[in-house]
Amino acid sequence: MFCLLKIYGGIPENQGSEAFCFTKKGFKRVLGAFCSGGADLSLVFDNGNKVVLHGFEFVKNSDCPPNKRLFIFQEPAEAGLIYGVVSSQTGKGVSVYLILE
């Protein structure tokens, strides 16, 4: 079964950027990521050993349908701990989701 799980939500306050951490307990693999429009996202898996996304810019136009803002990993990640940094280009709230199995 697949799950879309919110791992970050808010307005990044540290000069428009904020770091977060997530533990994927209860899930086998991370298949992809999804982020609200107007955000840059970096994700690191395997305790800092595997950079999956670095400065990935999600579509600036929030009118873009959410299904066009997906990033599917070529190889599903099985890391237990996930670190991320999100930046808001618009100064508005940002949400980050993972697609989990």
C-alpha positions in Angstrom: 0.0 0.0 0.0 1.2 3.5 -0.8 0.9 6.5 1.5 1.3 10.3 1.0 2.7 11.6 4.3 3.2 15.2 5.3 6.7 15.6 6.8 6.9 19.4 6.9 4.4 22.3 7.0 4.9 25.9 7.8 6.5 29.2 6.8 10.3 28.9 6.8 11.5 31.7 9.0 15.3 31.5 8.9 15.8 33.8 5.9 13.1 31.8 4.1 14.7 28.4 4.8 14.2 25.7 7.4 15.7 22.3 8.2 13.7 19.3 9.3 14.1 15.6 10.1 11.8 12.6 9.6 12.0 9.0 10.7 10.1 6.6 8.4 9.1 4.1 11.1 6.5 1.7 9.9 7.2 2.2 6.2 9.4 0.0 3.9 10.6 2.4 1.2 10.5 6.1 0.1 9.3 6.2 -3.5 9.2 10.0 -4.1 8.6 13.5 -2.9 6.0 16.2 -3.4 6.1 19.8 -2.4 3.9 22.8 -2.7 4.6 25.3 -5.4 7.2 28.1 -5.0 9.6 26.0 -2.9 13.2 24.6 -3.2 13.8 21.3 -1.5 16.9 19.3 -0.6 16.6 15.7 0.9 19.4 13.6 2.3 19.0 9.9 3.2 21.2 7.2 4.9 22.4 9.4 7.7 23.9 12.0 5.3 25.5 9.5 2.9 23.1 9.8 0.0 21.8 13.1 -1.4 18.5 12.5 -3.2 17.5 16.0 -4.0 19.6 19.1 -3.8 18.0 22.5 -4.4 15.3 20.9 -6.5 13.0 23.8 -7.5 9.3 22.8 -7.6 7.2 24.7 -10.1 7.0 28.4 -9.0 3.4 28.7 -10.4 1.1 27.4 -7.7 -1.6 27.1 -10.4 0.2 24.0 -11.7 -1.7 20.8 -10.7 -0.2 18.9 -7.8 0.3 15.8 -9.9 2.8 17.8 -12.0 5.0 18.6 -9.0 5.9 15.0 -8.1 9.5 13.8 -8.0 9.7 10.0 -8.2 13.1 8.5 -7.2 14.8 6.2 -9.7 15.7 3.8 -6.9 13.4 3.7 -3.9 15.2 4.7 -0.7 15.2 2.5 2.3 16.8 4.9 4.7 15.4 5.2 8.2 16.3 8.8 8.8 15.7 11.6 6.3 17.0 15.1 6.6 15.7 18.0 4.6 15.9 21.7 3.9 13.1 23.6 2.4 13.1 27.2 1.2 10.1 29.3 0.3 10.5 31.5 -2.8 7.2 33.2 -2.1 7.4 33.8 1.6 4.2 31.8 2.0 3.6 28.5 3.7 5.2 25.4 2.3 4.3 21.7 2.7 6.5 18.7 1.9 5.2 15.2 1.5 6.8 11.8 0.9 5.4 9.0 -1.1 5.9 5.9 1.1 5.3 2.2 0.7 
